[in-house]
Amino acid sequence: MACLLGPLSCLCCGGPCGCFSGLPGLRASISTRISYGVMLLFGAIISVIFASRGVTGLLEGSFICNNFRVVVFDINPDINCASFLGVSAVYRICLAMAVFFFVLMLVMFCVCSSRDPRSYVQNGFWLFKWIIFIGLIIAFFFIPITNYFVFSYICLVIGMFGAGLFIFLQVLFLVDFAHSWAEKWLSWIDEDIAWTPWVAYGGLLVCSLFLYICSIAGYVSMYIFFTEPEGCHLNKFFISFNLILCVIGGVISVLPWIQSKLPSSGLLQSSVVCAYTTYLIWSAVSNEPYDPLTCNLTTTTPRLDFVANSRLSSAVGILFLFGTVVFSSFRTSNITQFRKVCGASPETESKLNELFGCIPTEDDEHEKEDSDSKCATNAVDDEKERVVYSYSFYHFMSVLAALYIMMQLTNWVQPDMANTDGFQNTWASVGVKVISSYLCHALYLWTLFAPLILGNCRDFGYETDD
């Protein structure tokens, strides 16, 4: 009977198990974060559907638009149903998601114990949260607009601020991931097992070579498809300058005086940064506004489909987005890892705890998997004594992710340039991606030079030699 009532209690009650807790051995905290991630994915999929031109044409002459016109358009009869699709639909859906997670962020401030009544809201009542989530999305479609362009510019400003902050955190997490990956594999060298050093060195070498080969292939492709022997100076600058930064980062990472302070530094981290920034530059030059004067894919290679290339770039961008959300959600589960991301000194731990709500340290995490810690749906309740991640910070990242989805799907479009049933490539999108690439290089180089210049007060939590 418990197995039958478990999923029902998960949906309707404040139990400690998320809606994916039916999987044996899955921790309740992980199940909860996956469930919120599904909400974010659902909103992104709905945004893509409403943004498509086929859906716009299908709904314009349907009974839905006719009835919607009676309810909403009395205020401004000049606005038609198409005004609520395309860019406008993405704005409404993503802003509704951002509001939903923003309210949860405020509610979950300073939740330190799973016995706090608010933790039941975080980990349970999924049926009611889904009802509120979908209800908010529907409600945002009934917000009347007296001036469409004012509404669009307000959404654009909010989205650019949130998405810009998300990009900054995305770059931080990427650099943190690269350093942590190298540290983990290098730690195997000190183990007593005979074969682990060979596996560690071999893995570092293979992964570094693979990422560098992918980067080289990317630069060769960009020089072939997005430049010409004469002209295309802007594209040549974007591609060449980023390539130079990749070479500089790789050389500096293996210098003796860098490795003397940061022994884990090496080609693996620089290859990760190089591969990611290569993708950013490819995405930037492939999404330049379609114009005969620009050196884009269609002007240099007419056989290739410009629309298909743009969709591929957007799809890869969305994959990076969700990868960042997942990594940031789990990477910032304790205060030590959060210090690595922020580069904060240990003295700021108490302030971070006050701000984000008792982020646990690695020594304080309790992840017991005995039979008494399992709920009716087989999930391991790993938060019986205290929370294992910051609820408020998780929802803060979800707010930024929703705004980033909004800007990514609209391609950072300017409202006065936008049709309501489609998106255009803009120079704003190109600029954001190019700046993100240079920012990634700058932050990575700073993690290399900071321990050397400032000493261990800025070691970012990584292993250093005094």
Beta strands, then each sheet from edge to edge (+ up, - down):
end
